[in-house]
Structures are given as structure tokens and as C-alpha cells.
Amino acid sequence: MQFLSLGIERWKDTIIKVLKEVLNPKGIYERSDVPVRELEGLEQRKGFLTEPFDTTIISEENGVKYYVDIENGQKLDIS
């Protein structure tokens, strides 16, 4: 998840609650670690919003599989 503005930051707890109820994800990780947040008086944040989990996943885009490091944001082609 990424919350970049004060307006959406105010809804963060509600959004997380609904995501848990509707999608029942393995976990939720926040990557709000960008300088644009500081323009609205928000600090940069990065970390687990649920219980910790393995942040390296496999994602598929256009038939190509990638290892995705959610925590650090890197992709490696594994096809």
C-alpha cells in the first residue's frame, strides 16, 4: 500500500480494515517512503501494517514471471 496525501492518510485505518475483511490478504506492507508526503506534513513510512510475512513474491506480467521484493521494490525476470 502507498498513502501519498493527507486526504487518503486520514482513511488509512478504514482502507486497511476493509481490505482485510474483503480480500483476507496474507499481509499488507506500506511503502509510503517518498518525499512528496512531506509536502503535506506527513513523514515517510515503510513497514508492515499486518503481521510480518515474506516480502519476496512472484508476480506475472504479460506472461513474464518476476520475483518482486515488496519491501525494497526490485523486480528480477525469472522466465
Biopython code that builds the backbone (N, CA, C, O; Angstrom):
import numpy as np
from Bio.PDB.StructureBuilder import StructureBuilder

atoms = [
    (1, "MET", "N", (0.844, -1.165, 0.000)),
    (1, "MET", "CA", (0.000, 0.000, 0.000)),
    (1, "MET", "C", (0.886, 1.224, 0.000)),
    (1, "MET", "O", (2.020, 1.203, 0.478)),
    (2, "GLN", "N", (0.333, 2.292, -0.552)),
    (2, "GLN", "CA", (1.040, 3.566, -0.557)),
    (2, "GLN", "C", (0.019, 4.666, -0.317)),
    (2, "GLN", "O", (-0.973, 4.772, -1.038)),
    (3, "PHE", "N", (0.265, 5.474, 0.690)),
    (3, "PHE", "CA", (-0.608, 6.582, 1.053)),
    (3, "PHE", "C", (0.197, 7.865, 0.875)),
    (3, "PHE", "O", (1.079, 8.163, 1.681)),
    (4, "LEU", "N", (-0.102, 8.623, -0.173)),
    (4, "LEU", "CA", (0.754, 9.752, -0.523)),
    (4, "LEU", "C", (0.232, 11.114, -0.086)),
    (4, "LEU", "O", (0.999, 12.074, -0.031)),
    (5, "SER", "N", (-1.062, 11.217, 0.227)),
    (5, "SER", "CA", (-1.621, 12.522, 0.574)),
    (5, "SER", "C", (-2.308, 12.482, 1.935)),
    (5, "SER", "O", (-2.684, 11.417, 2.424)),
    (6, "LEU", "N", (-2.463, 13.639, 2.527)),
    (6, "LEU", "CA", (-3.128, 13.751, 3.818)),
    (6, "LEU", "C", (-4.565, 13.249, 3.734)),
    (6, "LEU", "O", (-5.060, 12.609, 4.662)),
    (7, "GLY", "N", (-5.234, 13.540, 2.620)),
    (7, "GLY", "CA", (-6.625, 13.102, 2.459)),
    (7, "GLY", "C", (-6.775, 11.594, 2.536)),
    (7, "GLY", "O", (-7.679, 11.100, 3.210)),
    (8, "ILE", "N", (-5.911, 10.853, 1.861)),
    (8, "ILE", "CA", (-6.008, 9.388, 1.885)),
    (8, "ILE", "C", (-5.432, 8.833, 3.184)),
    (8, "ILE", "O", (-5.884, 7.793, 3.664)),
    (9, "GLU", "N", (-4.451, 9.507, 3.753)),
    (9, "GLU", "CA", (-3.866, 9.083, 5.035)),
    (9, "GLU", "C", (-4.940, 9.035, 6.125)),
    (9, "GLU", "O", (-4.913, 8.168, 6.997)),
    (10, "ARG", "N", (-5.874, 9.965, 6.064)),
    (10, "ARG", "CA", (-6.955, 10.003, 7.059)),
    (10, "ARG", "C", (-7.873, 8.780, 6.961)),
    (10, "ARG", "O", (-8.538, 8.431, 7.937)),
    (11, "TRP", "N", (-7.916, 8.135, 5.810)),
    (11, "TRP", "CA", (-8.752, 6.952, 5.598)),
    (11, "TRP", "C", (-7.960, 5.644, 5.721)),
    (11, "TRP", "O", (-8.515, 4.562, 5.525)),
    (12, "LYS", "N", (-6.694, 5.740, 6.039)),
    (12, "LYS", "CA", (-5.798, 4.582, 6.057)),
    (12, "LYS", "C", (-6.340, 3.418, 6.900)),
    (12, "LYS", "O", (-6.402, 2.289, 6.415)),
    (13, "ASP", "N", (-6.725, 3.675, 8.136)),
    (13, "ASP", "CA", (-7.225, 2.594, 9.007)),
    (13, "ASP", "C", (-8.463, 1.930, 8.427)),
    (13, "ASP", "O", (-8.603, 0.709, 8.493)),
    (14, "THR", "N", (-9.363, 2.727, 7.860)),
    (14, "THR", "CA", (-10.583, 2.176, 7.259)),
    (14, "THR", "C", (-10.245, 1.338, 6.034)),
    (14, "THR", "O", (-10.799, 0.253, 5.853)),
    (15, "ILE", "N", (-9.348, 1.826, 5.198)),
    (15, "ILE", "CA", (-8.947, 1.089, 3.997)),
    (15, "ILE", "C", (-8.330, -0.251, 4.371)),
    (15, "ILE", "O", (-8.657, -1.275, 3.772)),
    (16, "ILE", "N", (-7.452, -0.251, 5.344)),
    (16, "ILE", "CA", (-6.805, -1.492, 5.785)),
    (16, "ILE", "C", (-7.839, -2.463, 6.346)),
    (16, "ILE", "O", (-7.799, -3.656, 6.044)),
    (17, "LYS", "N", (-8.757, -1.964, 7.154)),
    (17, "LYS", "CA", (-9.809, -2.807, 7.738)),
    (17, "LYS", "C", (-10.646, -3.469, 6.645)),
    (17, "LYS", "O", (-10.903, -4.672, 6.703)),
    (18, "VAL", "N", (-11.070, -2.690, 5.651)),
    (18, "VAL", "CA", (-11.898, -3.222, 4.568)),
    (18, "VAL", "C", (-11.117, -4.228, 3.726)),
    (18, "VAL", "O", (-11.656, -5.270, 3.352)),
    (19, "LEU", "N", (-9.864, -3.929, 3.426)),
    (19, "LEU", "CA", (-9.039, -4.877, 2.665)),
    (19, "LEU", "C", (-8.928, -6.216, 3.385)),
    (19, "LEU", "O", (-9.029, -7.273, 2.762)),
    (20, "LYS", "N", (-8.721, -6.168, 4.692)),
    (20, "LYS", "CA", (-8.627, -7.403, 5.474)),
    (20, "LYS", "C", (-9.943, -8.183, 5.413)),
    (20, "LYS", "O", (-9.945, -9.400, 5.226)),
    (21, "GLU", "N", (-11.056, -7.471, 5.573)),
    (21, "GLU", "CA", (-12.371, -8.125, 5.588)),
    (21, "GLU", "C", (-12.738, -8.708, 4.222)),
    (21, "GLU", "O", (-13.232, -9.833, 4.146)),
    (22, "VAL", "N", (-12.508, -7.971, 3.168)),
    (22, "VAL", "CA", (-12.951, -8.365, 1.831)),
    (22, "VAL", "C", (-11.970, -9.323, 1.151)),
    (22, "VAL", "O", (-12.388, -10.321, 0.565)),
    (23, "LEU", "N", (-10.685, -9.028, 1.225)),
    (23, "LEU", "CA", (-9.697, -9.815, 0.487)),
    (23, "LEU", "C", (-8.943, -10.839, 1.333)),
    (23, "LEU", "O", (-8.360, -11.783, 0.800)),
    (24, "ASN", "N", (-8.956, -10.649, 2.650)),
    (24, "ASN", "CA", (-8.233, -11.538, 3.557)),
    (24, "ASN", "C", (-6.805, -11.808, 3.060)),
    (24, "ASN", "O", (-6.427, -12.961, 2.857)),
    (25, "PRO", "N", (-6.009, -10.737, 2.863)),
    (25, "PRO", "CA", (-4.667, -10.927, 2.321)),
    (25, "PRO", "C", (-3.732, -11.611, 3.310)),
    (25, "PRO", "O", (-3.956, -11.610, 4.521)),
    (26, "LYS", "N", (-2.690, -12.188, 2.756)),
    (26, "LYS", "CA", (-1.645, -12.800, 3.588)),
    (26, "LYS", "C", (-1.022, -11.732, 4.484)),
    (26, "LYS", "O", (-0.612, -12.018, 5.609)),
    (27, "GLY", "N", (-0.957, -10.521, 3.986)),
    (27, "GLY", "CA", (-0.419, -9.407, 4.746)),
    (27, "GLY", "C", (-0.490, -8.127, 3.952)),
    (27, "GLY", "O", (-0.775, -8.135, 2.754)),
    (28, "ILE", "N", (-0.229, -7.027, 4.630)),
    (28, "ILE", "CA", (-0.222, -5.712, 3.983)),
    (28, "ILE", "C", (1.057, -5.004, 4.389)),
    (28, "ILE", "O", (1.395, -4.923, 5.570)),
    (29, "TYR", "N", (1.769, -4.490, 3.380)),
    (29, "TYR", "CA", (3.028, -3.786, 3.613)),
    (29, "TYR", "C", (2.894, -2.369, 3.069)),
    (29, "TYR", "O", (2.404, -2.174, 1.957)),
    (30, "GLU", "N", (3.323, -1.393, 3.839)),
    (30, "GLU", "CA", (3.238, 0.004, 3.412)),
    (30, "GLU", "C", (4.558, 0.491, 2.843)),
    (30, "GLU", "O", (5.624, 0.275, 3.419)),
    (31, "ARG", "N", (4.461, 1.160, 1.686)),
    (31, "ARG", "CA", (5.634, 1.790, 1.052)),
    (31, "ARG", "C", (5.324, 3.270, 0.795)),
    (31, "ARG", "O", (5.325, 3.729, -0.347)),
    (32, "SER", "N", (5.067, 3.987, 1.858)),
    (32, "SER", "CA", (4.814, 5.431, 1.759)),
    (32, "SER", "C", (6.112, 6.161, 2.080)),
    (32, "SER", "O", (6.152, 7.047, 2.933)),
    (33, "ASP", "N", (7.164, 5.774, 1.383)),
    (33, "ASP", "CA", (8.505, 6.291, 1.676)),
    (33, "ASP", "C", (9.009, 7.195, 0.554)),
    (33, "ASP", "O", (10.105, 7.014, 0.023)),
    (34, "VAL", "N", (8.175, 8.169, 0.213)),
    (34, "VAL", "CA", (8.522, 9.106, -0.856)),
    (34, "VAL", "C", (8.422, 10.550, -0.344)),
    (34, "VAL", "O", (7.557, 10.857, 0.476)),
    (35, "PRO", "N", (9.296, 11.425, -0.822)),
    (35, "PRO", "CA", (9.341, 12.803, -0.335)),
    (35, "PRO", "C", (8.057, 13.616, -0.537)),
    (35, "PRO", "O", (7.828, 14.582, 0.191)),
    (36, "VAL", "N", (7.223, 13.248, -1.502)),
    (36, "VAL", "CA", (6.005, 14.026, -1.761)),
    (36, "VAL", "C", (5.103, 14.090, -0.527)),
    (36, "VAL", "O", (4.349, 15.052, -0.378)),
    (37, "ARG", "N", (5.159, 13.092, 0.361)),
    (37, "ARG", "CA", (4.354, 13.118, 1.589)),
    (37, "ARG", "C", (4.704, 14.323, 2.467)),
    (37, "ARG", "O", (3.843, 14.881, 3.147)),
    (38, "GLU", "N", (5.954, 14.703, 2.440)),
    (38, "GLU", "CA", (6.409, 15.806, 3.285)),
    (38, "GLU", "C", (5.783, 17.143, 2.890)),
    (38, "GLU", "O", (5.713, 18.056, 3.713)),
    (39, "LEU", "N", (5.325, 17.270, 1.640)),
    (39, "LEU", "CA", (4.651, 18.494, 1.200)),
    (39, "LEU", "C", (3.349, 18.722, 1.947)),
    (39, "LEU", "O", (2.870, 19.852, 2.042)),
    (40, "GLU", "N", (2.772, 17.640, 2.480)),
    (40, "GLU", "CA", (1.519, 17.747, 3.233)),
    (40, "GLU", "C", (1.739, 17.503, 4.724)),
    (40, "GLU", "O", (0.796, 17.219, 5.463)),
    (41, "GLY", "N", (2.993, 17.618, 5.156)),
    (41, "GLY", "CA", (3.298, 17.487, 6.574)),
    (41, "GLY", "C", (3.330, 16.057, 7.084)),
    (41, "GLY", "O", (3.251, 15.827, 8.291)),
    (42, "LEU", "N", (3.445, 15.092, 6.177)),
    (42, "LEU", "CA", (3.471, 13.683, 6.567)),
    (42, "LEU", "C", (4.898, 13.164, 6.528)),
    (42, "LEU", "O", (5.683, 13.557, 5.666)),
    (43, "GLU", "N", (5.231, 12.292, 7.449)),
    (43, "GLU", "CA", (6.560, 11.681, 7.418)),
    (43, "GLU", "C", (6.548, 10.489, 6.470)),
    (43, "GLU", "O", (5.501, 9.900, 6.202)),
    (44, "GLN", "N", (7.710, 10.150, 5.977)),
    (44, "GLN", "CA", (7.833, 8.967, 5.134)),
    (44, "GLN", "C", (7.737, 7.725, 6.016)),
    (44, "GLN", "O", (8.269, 7.697, 7.126)),
    (45, "ARG", "N", (7.043, 6.685, 5.502)),
    (45, "ARG", "CA", (6.863, 5.453, 6.264)),
    (45, "ARG", "C", (7.071, 4.247, 5.388)),
    (45, "ARG", "O", (6.824, 4.268, 4.182)),
    (46, "LYS", "N", (7.537, 3.182, 6.037)),
    (46, "LYS", "CA", (7.741, 1.922, 5.342)),
    (46, "LYS", "C", (7.671, 0.824, 6.401)),
    (46, "LYS", "O", (8.366, 0.891, 7.415)),
    (47, "GLY", "N", (6.823, -0.196, 6.164)),
    (47, "GLY", "CA", (6.760, -1.296, 7.121)),
    (47, "GLY", "C", (5.473, -2.081, 7.042)),
    (47, "GLY", "O", (4.586, -1.774, 6.245)),
    (48, "PHE", "N", (5.382, -3.091, 7.870)),
    (48, "PHE", "CA", (4.218, -3.980, 7.897)),
    (48, "PHE", "C", (3.027, -3.299, 8.557)),
    (48, "PHE", "O", (3.167, -2.650, 9.594)),
    (49, "LEU", "N", (1.854, -3.451, 7.947)),
    (49, "LEU", "CA", (0.602, -2.966, 8.530)),
    (49, "LEU", "C", (-0.197, -4.126, 9.123)),
    (49, "LEU", "O", (-1.247, -3.926, 9.734)),
    (50, "THR", "N", (0.311, -5.328, 8.933)),
    (50, "THR", "CA", (-0.267, -6.551, 9.493)),
    (50, "THR", "C", (0.892, -7.350, 10.082)),
    (50, "THR", "O", (2.004, -6.840, 10.218)),
    (51, "GLU", "N", (0.628, -8.582, 10.422)),
    (51, "GLU", "CA", (1.709, -9.450, 10.879)),
    (51, "GLU", "C", (2.761, -9.559, 9.779)),
    (51, "GLU", "O", (2.411, -9.558, 8.598)),
    (52, "PRO", "N", (4.048, -9.654, 10.141)),
    (52, "PRO", "CA", (5.105, -9.788, 9.130)),
    (52, "PRO", "C", (4.928, -11.032, 8.253)),
    (52, "PRO", "O", (4.376, -12.042, 8.690)),
    (53, "PHE", "N", (5.401, -10.939, 7.020)),
    (53, "PHE", "CA", (5.333, -12.031, 6.049)),
    (53, "PHE", "C", (6.531, -11.907, 5.120)),
    (53, "PHE", "O", (7.222, -10.889, 5.132)),
    (54, "ASP", "N", (6.782, -12.934, 4.316)),
    (54, "ASP", "CA", (7.871, -12.904, 3.343)),
    (54, "ASP", "C", (7.539, -11.865, 2.278)),
    (54, "ASP", "O", (6.535, -11.995, 1.577)),
    (55, "THR", "N", (8.360, -10.853, 2.153)),
    (55, "THR", "CA", (8.062, -9.749, 1.234)),
    (55, "THR", "C", (8.563, -9.995, -0.185)),
    (55, "THR", "O", (8.432, -9.118, -1.039)),
    (56, "THR", "N", (9.129, -11.160, -0.455)),
    (56, "THR", "CA", (9.516, -11.509, -1.824)),
    (56, "THR", "C", (8.429, -12.413, -2.399)),
    (56, "THR", "O", (8.183, -13.505, -1.885)),
    (57, "ILE", "N", (7.785, -11.953, -3.462)),
    (57, "ILE", "CA", (6.691, -12.705, -4.082)),
    (57, "ILE", "C", (7.005, -12.924, -5.565)),
    (57, "ILE", "O", (7.942, -12.335, -6.104)),
    (58, "ILE", "N", (6.216, -13.770, -6.209)),
    (58, "ILE", "CA", (6.320, -13.947, -7.659)),
    (58, "ILE", "C", (5.088, -13.308, -8.283)),
    (58, "ILE", "O", (3.958, -13.600, -7.891)),
    (59, "SER", "N", (5.316, -12.436, -9.254)),
    (59, "SER", "CA", (4.249, -11.751, -9.967)),
    (59, "SER", "C", (4.390, -12.062, -11.452)),
    (59, "SER", "O", (5.495, -12.287, -11.944)),
    (60, "GLU", "N", (3.261, -12.074, -12.163)),
    (60, "GLU", "CA", (3.309, -12.319, -13.600)),
    (60, "GLU", "C", (2.714, -11.139, -14.340)),
    (60, "GLU", "O", (1.606, -10.699, -14.035)),
    (61, "GLU", "N", (3.461, -10.622, -15.323)),
    (61, "GLU", "CA", (3.003, -9.523, -16.163)),
    (61, "GLU", "C", (3.225, -9.903, -17.615)),
    (61, "GLU", "O", (4.355, -10.160, -18.028)),
    (62, "ASN", "N", (2.152, -9.938, -18.388)),
    (62, "ASN", "CA", (2.232, -10.272, -19.816)),
    (62, "ASN", "C", (2.983, -11.579, -20.062)),
    (62, "ASN", "O", (3.780, -11.684, -20.995)),
    (63, "GLY", "N", (2.721, -12.564, -19.218)),
    (63, "GLY", "CA", (3.319, -13.876, -19.382)),
    (63, "GLY", "C", (4.740, -14.002, -18.858)),
    (63, "GLY", "O", (5.333, -15.077, -18.947)),
    (64, "VAL", "N", (5.297, -12.931, -18.317)),
    (64, "VAL", "CA", (6.652, -12.971, -17.767)),
    (64, "VAL", "C", (6.550, -12.971, -16.246)),
    (64, "VAL", "O", (5.887, -12.118, -15.657)),
    (65, "LYS", "N", (7.218, -13.942, -15.618)),
    (65, "LYS", "CA", (7.205, -14.032, -14.156)),
    (65, "LYS", "C", (8.402, -13.289, -13.582)),
    (65, "LYS", "O", (9.513, -13.360, -14.106)),
    (66, "TYR", "N", (8.145, -12.573, -12.489)),
    (66, "TYR", "CA", (9.170, -11.796, -11.809)),
    (66, "TYR", "C", (9.158, -12.109, -10.317)),
    (66, "TYR", "O", (8.098, -12.335, -9.733)),
    (67, "TYR", "N", (10.340, -12.122, -9.705)),
    (67, "TYR", "CA", (10.420, -12.033, -8.261)),
    (67, "TYR", "C", (10.264, -10.554, -7.932)),
    (67, "TYR", "O", (10.955, -9.717, -8.514)),
    (68, "VAL", "N", (9.387, -10.231, -7.030)),
    (68, "VAL", "CA", (9.170, -8.850, -6.635)),
    (68, "VAL", "C", (9.467, -8.729, -5.145)),
    (68, "VAL", "O", (8.896, -9.450, -4.327)),
    (69, "ASP", "N", (10.352, -7.825, -4.809)),
    (69, "ASP", "CA", (10.675, -7.556, -3.415)),
    (69, "ASP", "C", (9.828, -6.366, -2.980)),
    (69, "ASP", "O", (10.193, -5.216, -3.225)),
    (70, "ILE", "N", (8.709, -6.641, -2.340)),
    (70, "ILE", "CA", (7.772, -5.594, -1.938)),
    (70, "ILE", "C", (8.450, -4.578, -1.022)),
    (70, "ILE", "O", (8.196, -3.377, -1.112)),
    (71, "GLU", "N", (9.300, -5.070, -0.156)),
    (71, "GLU", "CA", (9.951, -4.195, 0.813)),
    (71, "GLU", "C", (10.913, -3.201, 0.170)),
    (71, "GLU", "O", (10.964, -2.038, 0.571)),
    (72, "ASN", "N", (11.669, -3.647, -0.818)),
    (72, "ASN", "CA", (12.691, -2.797, -1.423)),
    (72, "ASN", "C", (12.392, -2.378, -2.861)),
    (72, "ASN", "O", (13.091, -1.530, -3.417)),
    (73, "GLY", "N", (11.353, -2.969, -3.468)),
    (73, "GLY", "CA", (10.877, -2.520, -4.759)),
    (73, "GLY", "C", (11.658, -2.965, -5.978)),
    (73, "GLY", "O", (11.644, -2.259, -6.986)),
    (74, "GLN", "N", (12.328, -4.081, -5.940)),
    (74, "GLN", "CA", (13.083, -4.536, -7.092)),
    (74, "GLN", "C", (12.389, -5.712, -7.771)),
    (74, "GLN", "O", (11.736, -6.519, -7.110)),
    (75, "LYS", "N", (12.533, -5.807, -9.099)),
    (75, "LYS", "CA", (11.988, -6.921, -9.873)),
    (75, "LYS", "C", (13.126, -7.612, -10.625)),
    (75, "LYS", "O", (14.016, -6.950, -11.160)),
    (76, "LEU", "N", (13.092, -8.931, -10.662)),
    (76, "LEU", "CA", (14.054, -9.713, -11.433)),
    (76, "LEU", "C", (13.287, -10.682, -12.315)),
    (76, "LEU", "O", (12.434, -11.417, -11.815)),
    (77, "ASP", "N", (13.563, -10.704, -13.599)),
    (77, "ASP", "CA", (12.909, -11.615, -14.545)),
    (77, "ASP", "C", (13.350, -13.046, -14.238)),
    (77, "ASP", "O", (14.548, -13.320, -14.170)),
    (78, "ILE", "N", (12.379, -13.975, -14.048)),
    (78, "ILE", "CA", (12.728, -15.376, -13.765)),
    (78, "ILE", "C", (12.257, -16.310, -14.860)),
    (78, "ILE", "O", (12.274, -17.529, -14.688)),
    (79, "SER", "N", (11.832, -15.748, -15.994)),
    (79, "SER", "CA", (11.338, -16.601, -17.088)),
    (79, "SER", "C", (12.471, -17.316, -17.778)),
    (79, "SER", "O", (12.240, -18.074, -18.720)),
]
sb = StructureBuilder()
sb.init_structure("model")
sb.init_model(0)
sb.init_chain("A")
sb.init_seg("    ")
for serial, (resi, resn, name, xyz) in enumerate(atoms, 1):
    if name == "N":
        sb.init_residue(resn, " ", resi, " ")
    sb.init_atom(name, np.array(xyz, "f"), 0.0, 1.0, " ", f" {name:<3s}", serial, name[0])
structure = sb.get_structure()
